[in-house]
Amino acid sequence: MAAAGAPQALCQNEFSTRPSTMLPAAMPDSSDQPSDGPAAPPPLRVVADAAARDAATRKRPKPGERRVQILQTLAAMLEQPGADRITTAALAARLQVSEAALYRHFASKAQMFEGLIEFIESSVFTLVNQITEREPDGAEQARRTVVMLLQFGEKNPGMVRVMVGDALVFEHERLTTRMNQFFDRVEGQLRQSLRASAGDAGSATPTVDAQALASGLTALVVGRLQRYARSGFRRQPTEQLDMLLARLTA
């Protein structure tokens, strides 16, 4: 059974903003038109100036859109297999802006990565909450959570490099700490679900059983995501997953 609420790909979906509603063009008042023929067109220079203003307006991002665009581009660059450390110079070049323009939206590159981590946290734990609300069985909650995490990674390869720490090696240590806390939280949620299941099954040691299995499932998720990243995104994290989970949670 697939995980509740399929995770979405990042680069062109989650960080994209809704287009602004286009207002209909104002129609000329018929009383302004001469009775003997159509109105004379405006001078060509006026039309060209108006078109240039419109083009400039379209190219200028709305407030907040540039920040989203920066994060989208960083995520896309992380998706490149074997990508080296991403510098702000390379990111600015990809966006065709100056490095100073980046720092108008983020105080540091670490803040850019924090934006990606916030996306990961928000996306994953929103889906975890949906799973626990809709599925009463604790073991099935845990199974679906593992499937969802690996599907999320499969659909967001750039995020996987952040999740497993590869993209954070040369960055501020607080970023790695935050991702470690993310997986601690995942393990805690799995442990909670599995403890309820073990208790319902009549286990004499439900807490110990749940802790051991939650630790193993979390290690499975991290290992599968690491393999996905280090294979150049060729080895899918969900490969033969149903069979593996059936054996682990039997």
N, C-alpha and C positions, 0 to 999 in steps of 0.2 A: 504494500500500500504506500502511495507517495506521501511525502510530508505535507502537512496542511499548509496552504498558502505558499505556492511555489516561489522561491526566491527569484528576484529579478536581476538581470545583468546591470552592472553599474554604469559603464562609461557614457552611454547615451540615454539612459533611462532615469535612474535615481537622481542624478545630479542635474537632469534637465529641468528647465522651468517651463511653466505653461505659457504659451504664446499669448500676448496681449490681445484683447478683443479689438478687431478692426472696426472703426466707425464707418458707416456708409458715407460716401462722398456727398457733399451738399449739392443739391440740384439748383441750377439757376432759376430765378423767379421769372416766369414767362412775361411779367409786366416790364421787365428790364430789357427785353429783346425788341429791336425795331420791328415794326409791323411789316416792313417790306423785305425782310430777309434775315438770315442768321446773323448773330453778333460777330463782329470782326475778331479773329483770333488775336491773342496778346502777342507782343513782339517776341521773336525767337529768343532774344537775350533773357527776357523775363522767364520764359519756360525753362531755359537751360539753368538759370540761377536757382529756380525752384527745384529742379531735378537734382542739382548738386546738393542743395540743403537736405532734400529727402534722403539721398544716398548717405550723406554724413550722419544723419540721424539714425539710419538703419544700422550703420557700422558701430555706432557708439553703444556699448552694452548698458543696460539699465542697472540701477543700483542693485548690487548683490549678484548680478549675472556674471561679472568678471570673476568673482570669487569662485563661483560654481564652475566656470570654464577652466580656471586654474586647476581645480581638483580633478575635473574630468581628464584634463591633459596629463596630469601627473599619473593618474591611474592607467591611462592608455600607454604611457611610457614604461610603466612597471610591467605591462603585459608582454613586452618584448623579451623573448627567451635570451638568457645570458646577458641582460642589460647590466652595464656597469653602474656604479653609483651615480644617481641623477643629481646634477648640480643645478643651482638656480639659473646659471647662464644657459644651460641646455634647455631648461624648461621655458625660459623667456624666449629663446630662439624659436622653439616649437610654436609658441603662442604669437610670435612676431611682435613682442613688446619688449620694453627695457626691463632690466632687473629691478630698477626703482619702481616700476609699475607693479611688480609682484609684491613689493614690500609696502605698498599702499593698502594692500588687502590682508597681508599676513606679516606679523612682526618677524618671523623667522621661518626657515624651512621646516623646523620641528612643528610649528603650528600647522603647516600644510599637512604633514603626516597625521597630526592630531585630528584634522578634519576628516581624513580617510578612516581613522580608527573610530571616530564618532559615528560615521556611516555604518561601519561593520557592527558596532555595538547596537545601534538603534535597529538595524535591519534584523539581526539575528535574534535579539531578545523580544522584539515584537512578534516574531514567528514562534519563538518558544512559548510565549504567553498564549498565543492562539492554540498551540498544540495542547497545552495543559488544560485550557478551558474546554476544549472540544472532545478530548480523549480521557475517559475516566480511568482506564487501566494504566497503572504506573509503568509496567514493563513496555507497553506499547508507546507510552509517552517518551520513554528513553530511546526506543528504537527510532521513532519518527524524528526525534531531535538530532540523532546522529546522522540520519539520512539527509535532513534539512541542511545541517552544517556542511556536509560534503557536496551537496548540490549547490549550495551558495558559493563554495569555493570553485566548483566547476564552471559556474556561470560568471564568476568574477576573478579571473586569473591574476589580475594586477593586485587585487586585495589579498590573495593568498601569500604573495611575497611579503606583505605587511604582517599578516597573521602569524606566519612561521618565523618572522624576524629577519629574513634575508635582506629585506630592503632597509632595515633599521640598524645594521651592523655598525655603520659609521655615523649614526645619528645620536641624538641625546638619549642617555640611558633611561630617562623617564618613559620614553616611548616603548621600549622593550618591557619595562616594568608594567606598563598599562596593558600590553597584550598578554603578559603572564597572568595578570589579574582577570582578564577576559576569560581565559581558559579555566582559571580557578572557579570563576562564577559558573561556567558551563558545567564543570565537574560537580559543583554543589547542587545545581538543578537536577542533574542526572541522579545524584545520590538521593535526593529527596524523592524523586519519582520511584526509584528502585527500592527504597526502604519501605514505601507503602506497599509495593508489589510483594516484597519478601514477607512482610507481615501478614498480608492476605493469604499467602501460600503456606503459612504456618511455620516459617523458619524460626528456629530457636535463637538465632543471632542475626536478626534482620539488619541491624546497623552495620555490623562487620561485613555481611554479605554485600550490602548495597555499596559500601565504601570500596570494596575490592573491585566490584564490577564497574562502578562509575569511573574509577581510576583507569581501568583497562580500556573502557570505551573512549575516554578522553585521549589516552595515548594512541588509540587507533585513529581518531580524527586527526590529531597532530601529525602522526606518521604518514597518513595518506596525503595530507596537504603538502607535507615536505617532499614526498616523492613526486607529486604533481609538479611542484615548482622546479625541482632539480632535474626532472626529466624534460625540461623545456615545455611543460604543459602537454606532454604526449600521453603519459600514464594517467588515465582518468581516476579521480579519487573514489568514484562510485563503482569501480570495476568489481564485479562479483560480490557486491556488498550484501545483497539479500541472503545469499547462502552463508556468508561469514557471520552476519548478525543472527541468523537462525541458530547457528551452532553456539555462539557466545551467550545468547540469552535463553537457550533451551532450558 
